Amino acid sequence: MADTLYPVLTTRLGDRRDRGYLAWVAIANEVAHLPLESAPVDASPHALEIHVAGIDEPLVLIAEPLGPPDGDGFPLRLRPLDDAQAATLRQELFGEKEDAKPVDAAERISKLTPADEMVIQKQKDVRARITEGHALSLARATGPLTTFSRRAPGALKGRELGEGRYVLEQLIGGGASGEVYRALHTALKRRVAVKVLHTRFQNDRAYCARFYQEALAASRLDHRNVLRVIDYGQEPDGLLYIIMELLEGRNLSRLLDEERRLPPDRVARLISQACAGLAHAHDAQLIHRDIKLENIVVVDRRDDEGQETEVVKVCDFGIAHWTPVRDDSAPDDDTDIVVLPDQSRVAGTPAYMAPEQIRGAPVDPRTDVYALGVVLYELATGQLPFPESDAGELLRCHLKEWPKPPSSMIPGFDPDLEAIILRTLEKDPAKRFPNARALRAALRDLAHDDGAAPSGQFRRVSVRFLPKAADFLTNTAEALTRLGATDPTARQAGIDAIGEAIRAAMVAGNVRAARDLMLWLERWITDPTTSHEERERAERAAMVMREAATARSLAEHLLGEKVERVEEAFKLLATAGTAAFHALLEVRRTRTPTLELRARFVACGRAIGKAALPAIVEALHELGGLASKQEEMLAEDLLRLVPDVLSDPAGEVVMSFVRLEHPQVGAEAIRALSRVWGVRAHPLLLGVLDTEPVILRAAAVESISRLRTVDAMAIERLARLTAQEDVSEELRVAAAGALATTAGQLRGRAFMAIAQQLDAKPSLIGSLRRALGGQVTNPHVVVALARALIALDRAAAQPVLQNLAMVRGDLRPTIEALLAGR
């Protein structure tokens, strides 16, 4: 056990018979439910100290947590520390000699009558003491428990995201991929939609990387027929979210339920708009992959003439559909995870999947064209081309069967629309329309007005001043002033140029220009008089800082000491968030880890703040083996960067670095763990106080002091530490300082522990010298203990310290100054 670090649990029982009963349980390796002063940190083995009234020494056993608490306490499987303790306990319980045949303790326990069993005091309000993530980690030994394994629908209502920029107000939808909330954009005072992805996605590093890449790409889409992605991110606890415009409308599935089937001209008009939106996305190299009725929404808007018109919005661009592993316990969703013939998995909806998508072949715009063909067929006929309910049969039909021509079901069906539909549903992509734009052209003749509009990026403008990116770099202040004074149409184009200018400024290392431009964008976004169109453009321009290339340029300049205005650069790092941290990490890995580089890396990472935590955890996870000295140094730096924010998943990764064989890394891990786990880390901190590497003990003392979690077990250990002459003066002083943070009713116990070491009665000089000579002689430690005594109870400390000053003449001035409050 000496080479193993066990978190320490404590239970206090009132009946001596309880101790014997738990010893029986341990010998039998059975389970007991116990009230604990602190919850187990996870499902790994812990040291359990069983304190019984009237018995000085606790019984110490190994306890393996088996799940979150119930009404009787925490379920723990108990066992002796080792064979020697097992033999001792058998002797105490059964009178067995060492060479006697072992008695089956489990059998003896099973023969106990109900009157013989000890009734352990029940734990009160045990569920309130642990978080959902904590409960899940305790349940891993026996499998996830349904009570804690999934959030209740709408459980995130009222939560803030994006450092308070968004507040979730009401659950409006959800499924296996996550939940959708109506939310308030606090700065703009407008309603938005927020999709919060399921927690299982946040633990997949490849998924998170792809999420950031394509969420950024989706946020750049600027088309009236595409649902706008406003923002995206990941919370410190790992939660992934996407901020979108809030639509008040009906999806095509609901529309079809109401109208059974639509006339050809309306079908053409609606799908022509969907084609326009998809063509814009395809130009940006984005393939939807999951076009279906539910992902096309119709909203009522007024056109430039004030007339009511239907505007189509294509929604849910793939971001929420990348599921690496099927979760069979999750509720059904419209999007299935299809197992392909080669056992690979692909996201999609079987009723709408193109043959090449089913085969796992590369997809391109023609894949979305095929899905649009299914939508066309469904809207025009009122049914799917392949109405089979079995997913496997559906996939076979898409690969092998041909749909019935609509005219065979609906006499007089428009032959032009039928020809378009059947061409979109060709098995061979080469025989379909080559892209969504070609399909839209074919539909245009069937619709009097398709209602689609080009992207804002291609609107023609006639203006007096149309600034270019270079204008914002050569004379930033003048260009911004002129931009603010020009007409709205020109200003929208100018805002786009600001994004290009920020990108160029970062490449050149012109931090001042980039910061000035970002500040202008931030003011323009939050100005209540800014038009909706200009605000959207400003938000898109600000997204430039999240681009990998832009963040990489900033990281290279900062880590290479090529930036003069470091504080302004730090603010840009904070704006770039996770993208900036990934760039910093990438640059750091390519350079020699000198002390100067490591210090700059840590300073830059801290400037990013809480937003960096998911990326820090991801990087730590990849360093689990610590295969080289370079990896150890990187792990230390990453652990120093862990922000002070509670996160159960982050703590589980950080805890894996609390290692005796790597004490420097372990010490940083202990400090980091106290920041992300808070009081949950306390049992581990107690266990560390009993370990040999001094650097780990120092980190534990520092963390206990910072968390202010000094309990009875900590008081005993900290007081013992202050008296140890074989540890450093700094550690002993720190232990005294930690004792000073004791709160509540335990302050008296901490006071007595210190007073016993400083009790200096002049009439008992011999006793004093024995006390001081065997315990505390170091003057710095004595002063630290005196300070702690005053912090705990100034009035009660007066006589103790006055006596101490009489016998410690060397410390009298210092002690008298402390008593005087100086």
Secondary structure, DSSP 8 states (H G I E B T S, - for coil): -TTS---EEEEEES-HHHHHHHHHHHHTT-EEEE--SS--SSSS-EEEEEEETT-SS-EEEEEEE-SS-BTTBEEEEEE-SSHHHHHHHHHHHH---TTS----HHHHHHT--TTTS------SS-GGGS-HHHHHHHHTTT---HHHHS--TTTTTT-EETTTTEEEEEEEEEETTEEEEEEEETTTTEEEEEEEE-GGGGG-HHHHHHHHHHHHHHHT---TTB--EEEEEE-TT--EEEEEE---EEEHHHHHHHHSS--HHHHHHHHHHHHHHHHHHHHTT---S---GGGEEEEEEE-TTS-EEEEEEE---SGGG--SS--TTS---SSEEEE-TTS-EEEE-GGG--HHHHHT----HHHHHHHHHHHHHHHHHSS-SS--SSHHHHHHHHHH-----GGGTSTT--HHHHHHHHHHT-SSGGGS-SSHHHHHHHHHTT-S-------GGG-----S----HHHHHHSHHHHHHHHHHS-HHHHHHHHHHHHHHHHHHHHHT-HHHHHHHHHHHHHHHH-TTS-HHHHHHHHHHHGGGGSHHHHHHHHHHHHTT--S-HHHHHHHHHHHTHHHHHHHHHHHHTS---HHHHHHHHHHHHHHGGGGHHHHHHHHHHTTT--SHHHHHHHHHHHHH--S---HHHHHHHHTT--TTSHHHHHHHHHHHHHHHGGGGHHHHHHHHTSS-HHHHHHHHHHHHHHT---HHHHHHHHHHHT-TTS-HHHHHHHHHHHTT--GGGHHHHHHHHHHHH---GGGHHHHHHHHHHT---HHHHHHHHHHHHHH-HHHHHHHHHHHHHH-GGGHHHHHHHHTT-
